[in-house]
Amino acid sequence: MVGVKEMQELLRSEYGISSPEELIKAIRDMKKINVAVFTQPVVGKEVRDD
């Protein structure tokens, strides 16, 4: 598991994010994704629960 210090270093080196404020701004500016495809039932297919 990655610790806080390692995650902060990763964000700084890979994305140039070095403060909580920059992280919040980056999250708010992210392109939105539609997750509906992951929440809709499968129609016309047999769903097995093996």
Buried (B, 14 or more C-beta within 10 A) or exposed (E): EEEEEEEBEEBEEEEEBEEEEBBEEEEEEEEEEEEEEEEEEEEEEEEEEE
